[in-house]
Structure formats: structure tokens, C-alpha cells
Amino acid sequence: MNQQPDEIEDDGRVICDMNVSGMPWHQDRNSQAIVSPRKDSRLRGDPITKRELRRYTWYAILAGLVVVAIFSIVWILFTLFATQVWFR
């Protein structure tokens, strides 16, 4: 009743295409050459200036300080709640 075929035949259909752009093995549909990561990085655009680098660094530090401030405020409020209301 539960007979399995002796051999599985490959019918050539693609179930999941693993040719994803950005991967080192990616092949363009028009050409069969593998895209080099080094060649791709040169085509990305102009390099970042020192002013932009300073601005991005400052905003990253500022975002980190905001996160630390929020966690600190929540911790202080929890401590006040626990000592003034919860443990009374």
C-alpha cells in the first residue's frame, strides 16, 4: 500500500530560489559572472565626510544617552514605588 518510488526524479522546478542579491554567490540574470564584494563596495557612492562622521557619531552618542536616561528614570521610579508603596 505505502509504496515509495525507487528513485526520485528531478523535474527541474525551483522550489526556493537561493540566488539572493548581496550574497557572494549571487549571479545576475543577464550575466553568469559572480558579483565581487569589492567591486560592489566601490559603486555605493561618495565617501562620508568628516563633518558627517562627527554628526553621526554625536547622534549615536545622544541616542545612547537617551536610552540610558530612560532606563535610569524607570529604575528610580520603580525603587521609589517599591520603598514607598509596595513594602509598606
N, C-alpha and C positions, 0 to 999 in steps of 0.2 A: 503494500500500500504506500508506504513512505519511501518511494524510490528516488534516489538522488542521481543526477546525471554523473557519468564517469568523468567528464571533462567540462569545464566551464569555458565557453567561447567568448572572446572579446569582440563585441559588435562595433566598437569604435566610438560609442557615445561618451560624452563628457558629463560626468555627474557633478563634479565641482571643479571649476577652473582655478588652478593654483597659480596662474600667471598674473600676479598682482604687481602693479606698478610700484616702484620703490624698493622691491626686493632685488638682491644681486642677480638672480636668475631670470629676471623679467625680460621677455622678448616682445618687441613691438610687433604688432600685427603686420606692418608693412615690410619690416626687415627682420631677419632672423638673428641679428647680432645681439649679444648680451650687453646691456647698458652698464657702463662702468660707473661706480660711485664717484670717482674722481672727476670724470667729465661732467657728471650731473651737478656736482657742487660748484663748478665754475660758471654754470649757466643760471645760478639762482639770483643774481643781481649785484648791485653795488655793495661794497663792504660797509660796515657800520662805522660811523664817525665817532670821534672821542666824545663829542658833546652828547650824542645819542646814547653812547655807552654809559656815561655818567648819569644821564636821566633815567635809563632803565635800571641801573644799579640803585639809585636813590629810591625809585618807586618800589623796587623789590624789598629794600630795607624797610621802607614805610609800610608796606603791606604786612611784613613780618611783625613789625611793632604793633600794628593794629590788632593782629591775631593774638599776640601776647597780652595786649591790654584787655581784650575781651575775655580771655581765659582768666586773667588776674581779677577782673571785676566779678566774674561769675564765682570764682573761688572765695573772694572776700564776702560776697553776698551769701553764699552757702554757709560759710563759717559763722557769720552773724546770725543767720537763721537757726543754725544748729545750736548755738550757745544761748540765744535769747528766747527762742520759741520752743524748739524741739526737746531740749534737755531740761526744761523747767519742770 
